[in-house]
Amino acid sequence: MFDEEELAAIRETREEWETETLAEYLEYGERSDRFATVSNHEVDRLYTPEDIADLDYDEDLGFPGEEPYTRGAYPTMYRGRTWTMRQFAGFGTAEETNERFHYLIDEGQTGLSVAFDMPSLMGLDSDHPMADGEVGKEGVAVDTLADMEILFDGIDIGEVSTSFTINPSAAVIYAMYVALADKQGVDREQVRGTLQNDMLKEFIAQKEWVIPPGPSLDVVTDTIEYAVTETPKFHPVSVSGYHIREAGSTAAQEAAFTLADGLAYVEDTMDRGLDVDEFAPLLSFFFNSHNSIFEEVAKFRASRRVWARIMDEWYDAEAPESKRLKFHTQTAGQSLTAQQPLTNVVRTTVQAMAAVLGGTQSLHTNSYDEALALPSEQAVRVALRTQQILAEESGVGDIVDPLGGSYAIETLTDEMEAEIMGYIEEIRELGDGSVRDGVLDGLDSGYFHREIQEASYEYQKRVDAGEETVVGVNAYETDEDPDLDTLHVDESVQDTQLDRLERVKDERDDDAVTKTLAALDEAIENDENVMPYIVDAVKAYATMGEIMETFEEQYGQYSERIGLA
């Protein structure tokens, strides 16, 4: 971007500045001997055109909405439409969560995002012994289609986009939503939303699973294949780096492992015989946004560039939508503090700003009291208002990629891209040229766990040593206990849910349930796509647990085994 004479002149004036201006101030010292991001990536004092001398504008940046999408997924970005404000919500019974959904819609939220309780996440019915004490506690309990009907009572799912944060039993929730669309008379082709459904991430970081990795991958690919023909506006997988980052990874590891998981799904679906441009546009991504604002912006920009280049060069994708990385962002839950919880409002604002400056398509802002309990109504309102102030008052969305061209941002983006690609190439080597096989090998050998564990350990050491400041935790502490009115889920929720589940079982056609579950069992055994059979089962009011038990009977339960090599 600069010729040699210009660079030489800049170099000469920089050296003069260092000698004549900077040196005098350095005599007084600086705050630290070393400045680094949350991921411990060292940053320089100053960046100049020298740092981006090799940058090719057309190849490396381009224009928004065009390859390599560094400057944004779409040409107008937020000048055309503000990002989707999608607050995560779910607790207690379907009735209570439905009430919260209506509240959020009335407050201006533009997309719904469902949080499920632990039994639902693990594919267990509320009357399972292991569900005792957990029903409705950290999300909404969903056992049958009856719960889904109540959850969306008074909400036209043909008009709203819904995100479902669920993984081992994601195919069942997806089937329930398809069945609900059929009951509401909504054309399946108009159903919009996103299913997290990222099982590879589960084995890497979040640790929620039922059946082993190989069969789990098969079910994910079934949902992708089914969505292509049945729900073409619905994203069947949200490839999720969020939980990888929450487990303690660096920003580069988060991006690299997430993109590698996405590439694994691409390869597995292509092996089914689908053309990459048939299904790749339906893949979406989900990232974390942490405190180091410039590192996060660089991560988002680099991830778009890496995805576009790999999809083009490795998989011969031709459709722009196959190469256009689209993602949801959630602010960093791991960064929230129980101490002085109102400071979390500021953390969330900084993180949300990074996500918007980095070009996210939708955003969830955490509530300030989430380190203490499920978010209260007031805290949810503040979190949503944070997004609305950014969108309506700050002007941050008025310029497309406003940090593009910054010497610092472009340098950090290049460095982030190089680190991401280094990890992806390493994973590909583990699989002898296949990213999918590399991811599966990495799960079996403990590669991902070791990488994340080391990063997490190093971060905590810096916090403990005071090298990393956490306001209210290891600096600026007070002895005051937070006096907050936190959300409490009443114990009666479990009784209410068990009564409904018993009622559904009493009223349903048991022969139809038995028949649909037998058909599902046969489909699994014959390696058929399981989605049509799960839809039939949920329409017969088979329970979440009954359906997941069918998979367990075929594949067995999974217990993690991490190799030491």
N, C-alpha and C positions, 0 to 999 in steps of 0.2 A: 504493500500500500504506500510505501515511501521509497524514493530512489536513494542510492547510496550517498549522494552528496547531501541530501537533506538529513539522512541519518547521522552522517559524520558531523554535521553542524549541530544537531541536537546533542550528540555525544559530547562534543566540545563544550557546549553551554552547560550541560548537566555537570560536567566535571568542575567547571568554574563555580557553579552554584554550590556544589559540595564543599569546595575549598573556601570560598569567600563568604557564603551565607550560612550554610548548614553547620559547618564546623563550630562556629561560635555558639550556636544553640545547643549542640551536643555536649558542650562543656557542663551544662546544667543537668545533663542526663535525661533519660526517657523513662517512662513508667515501668518498662520491663526490658530485659535483655533480648526477649524474643516475643514476637506477636504471631498468634496462630488462631485458627478457627476452632470451633467446637470439635471438629474432626482431627485437630492437631496438624492441620496443613499450614505451614508457615507462610505468612504474607509479607511482601516487601513494604518498605516505607513509601515508596513512590513508584509509579508505573509511567512509562513514556512510550512514544512510538517505537523505540528500540525493541520493546517487549513483544510487539505484534508485527515486527518487520516482515515476517513470512506469511502473514495472513492474506489470503486471497478472498476478496470481497464476494465474488460470485460463487466460488466453491465452498467457502466456509461460512458465509453469512447469508447472502442472497436477500430476498425480500420476504416479508411476512406472507404466509400462505403458499410459499413456493419452496422447493427443495433448496437446502437441506432442513428447512423449517427452524433454523436456529433462532430467527427473530419472531417466531410465532406460528401457531398452527393455522391461523386464518388471517386473511389480508387486513380486515378492519379490527380484529380482536374486540376489545370492550367498547369501541366506538360504535360497533354494530349492535352488540348485545352484551350486557353485563354477565359475568360468570354466574353460573347457577349457585345459589346459596342453599346448601343442602345440609341442614343440621341433623345430626345423628340423634334419634329419639326412640325410646322403647323401655317400658318397665311394667311390671305387674301383669294385669290382664289385657286382653285385646281391647276391651272397652276403655280402659284408662289410657292406653297408648293412642287409640283412635281420638280420644278427647285432646291429647297433646298434639296430634297431627292437625286437627282442626284449628287449634290455637296458633300453631306455627304458620299455617296457611293464612289465617286472618292477620298475623303480624307481618306478612310480606314474604315469607319463605317461598322459594320458587321450585323446590324439589324436595321429596321426602326421602329419608334414609332410616332404615329399620334396624334397631339393635335387638338382638335376640338373647334370651336367657341361656345359661350354660347347658341345661338339658337339651334345649332345641339345637344349640350349636353342635352338641355331641351326638345328635340323632337319637335322643332318649325321650320317651314319653314322660309326662309329668307324674305318672303313677309308678314309674320305675323306682326301685329302692335307692339308687344312686342320685335321683333327682330330689330326694327329701331335703328340704331346707334351702333349695336353690331355685325353686319355681318362681319366676317373675322377678328375681332379685337384681340381675344386672342387665336385663332386657325383657322383652315381652315373651311370654310363653305361647308357642304355637305347636299344637299337637295334630290338628286335623284341618281340613278345608274350612270347617265351621269357624275356627279361630281367624283364619284369613278373611272370611266374609265379614266378621265383626270388625276386624282391624281396619278395613277399608270401607266401612259403612258410611254412606253419604259422600264418598270420594269417587269421582269418575276416573278410573285408571286409564281411560282413553285420553284424558286431558293432563294428567300429572305424570312426571317421571319419578320412578322410585328406585332407590338403591337398597340392596339387601346385603348386609354384612354377615355372611355365613359361608361356611366352607365344606366340612365333611358331609353335611346333609343339604348342601346347596341345591342339588338336582331336585330334591323333594319340594323345597320352597319355590323354585322356578316352576315346577309342575303345578303347584297350588296357584301361583299367579296366573299361569296360562288358563287353568280351569276357572279361576275367578273372572278372567276376561270373557271366557265363553258364557259364563252365567250372567254377566252384566251386558252381554250382547256387543262387546267391543271386538272389532276385527283384530285378530292376532297380529296382523301387519301394522297395527297402530299402537301396539303395546310398546312403551318406552321405559327404559330403566337400565339398571346395571346389577348383575349378580357378581359378588366377589369371587367365590368359586375357585380360588387359587390354592390348590392343594400342595403344589410344590413349595410355596411359601410357608405353608403350615409345617411341613417336615423340616424346613430350614429354621424357622423362628418361633411361630406362635404355638406349635405343639398341640393342635387339636386335630385328631384323626380318628378314623374307625377302621378302615381297611388299609392294606399296604400301599406303598407309593405307586407301583406299576398299575394295579387295578384302579387306584384313585385317579391316575392320569387318564386311563381309558374313559372313566365316567365324565371327567372334564371335557374330553374331546367329543364325547357323545353330545354334551350340551351345546358345544360349538356347532357341530354338524346339524343338530336339530334347529338351532336358532337361525341358521342360514336360510332355511326354507319356511319356517313357521313364524318367527318373530324377528324379521330383518332390521327392526329399529331398536332391538333390545341387545345390550352388550352381555354376552353369556359369561365373560370372564373379566374381572378387574385385577390385572396382574399387580400384586401389591407389595411395594417396598416399605410401606408404612410400618409393618410389624417387624421387618428386618431392622429398621432404624431404631424402633422402640426396644429391640433386644440388645442394642448397644453397638451397632455397626457404625462405620463412618459414612459420610455422605456418598463417597465414591463407591463403597461396598453396597450401599443401599441401591444405588442406580444400576450397578453392574449385575448384581444378583437378580434384581427385578427384571432387567432386560433379558438376562439369560433364561429366566423362567418363561418369559414371553416367547422367546425364540424356541424353547422346548415345545411349547404348545403349537407353534407354527409348524415345526417339523413333524410332530405327531399327527396333526390334522392333514398335512400334505400326504403323509403315508396312508391316510384313508382314501386318497385319490382326489381330494378337493384341490382345485387350483388356488394358489395363495391369494389371488385377488377376489375369490369368492367369500373368504371368511376373515382375512386380516383386518378389513375395515371395522369389524365388530369387536375387535380386541380393544380394551381400554386399560388404563394404568392408574395406579393409586400411590401417591408419594407422600412422604412426611415433609413438613417444613419446620426447620429448627431455628435456633437463635442467630447463627452467623449469616446475616442477611445476604451478603455478597456471595458466599459459598453456595447458598441455596439457589440463588438466581443462576449462578454458573452451572449448578447441577441440572436444573430444569432445561436450560438452553443446550447443554452438552448432550443430555439424554435424547432430545429431539433429533439432534444431528446424528448421533450414533445409530438410532433406530432407522432413520431414513437411509443412511448409507448401507447398513447391513441388509435391510430388506431388499434394497436394489441390487447390491453386489453379490450377496450369498444366496438369495432366494428368487431372484429375477422378478420381483414384484414390479408391476407396471402402473397400476392404479394409484393416483396420488393418495387416496384414502388409506391404502395399505402401508404407505410410508409416512403418513402423518400421525405422529404420536400424540394421542389425546389423553389427558389425565385429570384426575380428581386429586385434591390436596387436603390433608388434615393437619392442623397445627400439632406441635409435638406434645403428646400426653406425658412423655417421660420428663419433660422440662417443668411440668407443673409442680408447685410446692405446696405442702400442707401448711408450712409456716407462712405467715403473712399472705394468705391466699389472694387478696385483692391485687397483689403484684402480678398475678397471673394474667390479669387483663392487659397489662403492658406487654408481657411476653407474647401473648396471643396476637396482639396487634402487630408487633414486629414480624412475627412469623407469617401472618396473613399478608402483610405488605410484601414480603419476599415471594410468596406464592403468586400474587398478582403481578408483580414486576417480572416474575419468571414465566408468566403466560399460562396459568392454570385454566382449565375449562369449568371446574366447579370447586367449591371450597366449603369445608367444615371448620368452624372456629370453636375450639374447646371452651368449656365454661370454667369460670374461675374456681369453682368449688369441687372440681372433679377429682382432686387428690384426696378428698374427704368422703365423697359419696356420689351417687348418681346426681346429675345436675338438677338444681332446683329451677322452678319456672323463672324466677328473677335472673338467675345466672344464665339461663338459656337466652333470655331476652337481651341481656348485655352482649352475649356472644354474637347474636344475630345483628344487633345494632352496630357492633364493631365492623362487620362487613358492609352494612348499609352506609355507614359514615365514610368508609374507604371508597365505596362506589359513588356516593352522591356528593360528598363534600371535599374529598382530598384532591381530586383531579388525577389520581394515579392511573386511571384507566383511559385518560384522554389522549395519551400518546402511545403508539404501538412500540413496544420494546424500548422504553425510554433510556435504559442503561446501555443499549447497544452502541458500540463504538467507543465506549469507555476503555481506556488502556487497561485498567485493572480488571474489569469484567471480561473483556476478551481474552486476556491472559489467563485468568482463572478458568474460563470456559475451555480453553485449549488444554490446560493442565488437567482439568477434570475429565475431558474426553480421553486423554492419553491413559489416565489411571483406570477409567471404566473399561476401555478396550483391552488393557493389560489383563484385567480379571477375566473378561469374556474369552479371550484367546486361551487363557490358562484352563478355563472350564471346557472349552472346545477340545483342547489337547487331552483332557481326562477322558473324553468320549471318543478319541481317535477320529476327530473331524466332525462329530455330532454334538451339538450343544445339548440336546435332550439327553443323550447317553452320558454326557459329562455331568449334567445336573444330577442324574440318578446315581452315578458313581460317587459324586461329591457328597450326596446324602449318606450313602452307605459307608464311605470312608471317614466321614466326620470333617471333611474339608471346610464346609460352610460354618460349622459350629466352632471350629478352631479359629477361623478368621474373625468371626464376630466376638467370640469370647476374649480374644486378645485385645481387640479394639475397646471393648467395654471395660476390661480390666485397666487398661492404660488411662482411659478417661477418668475412672473412679479414683485412681491413684493421684491424678492431677487435682481433682476436687479435694481429696483428703489432705493434699499438701498445700492447698490454697493457691495453686497455680491457675486453677479454673475457678472463677468467682461465680457463686450461685447466691444471689441476693436473698437475704433472709435465712440462708442455711449455713454458709460458712463465712458470711460477711453481712454487716448491718443487721445483726440479729436483735430480737427483742424477746422478752419473757412473757409477752401477752399470748393468751390462748385465743384462737379465732372464735369469734362469737357469730356463727352463721346458722341460719335456719336451713339445714340441709334436708334433702328429700328422704323420706322414710317409706319403705315398702312394707305395708302391713302383712303380718303373718297370715291373715285370712285369705290373702291372694291364692295361696296354695289350695286351700279348701274349695274356693270358688272354681279354680281351674280343674280340680279333680272331679267336682260335681259335673261340670260341663263335659269333660271327657267321658265320664261314665254314661251320661245322657246320650251322647253321640253314639257310643258303642251299643247302647240298648236299642236305639231307633234305626240304626243302619241295617242294610241287607247283608247279613253275614255271608251268605252264599256268594254274593257279588264280590265281597272283600276277598274271600278265599280264592275265587276264580281269578281275580286280577293279580293277586300276589303270586299265584302259581304261574300265570303267564309271564310275570316279571322274572321269576326264578328261571324259567325256561329260556327267556331272552338272554339272561346273563350267561347261562350255560352255553348257549349257541353263539355267543359273541355278537349279538344284535345290538343296535342302538337302544338303550334302555328307556329313553325319554318318553316315547309314546305309551309305554307300559306303566311308567310311574304316573303319568297324567291320568290314565284309566283308573289306577289304584286310588289316587287322591279323590277323584270324582266319586268313587264308591265309599269315601270317608275312611279308607285305611289310614292308620295313624303313622306319624313320622317314625316311631319306633318299629312298627311292623315292617315298614318298607326297608329301613336300614338293617334290620335283622336278616332280611332276605339276602342282602349283600354280604353280611357277615357269615352266613351259612355257606356261601359259595367261596369266599376268599379268606375267611378267618379274621381274627382281630390282629391289629398290628402292634408290636412292641418295638420301641426304638432300640437299635443296636448300632453303636457308633464304633467304627474301627479305630485302632490306635496308630495305624501307619499313616 
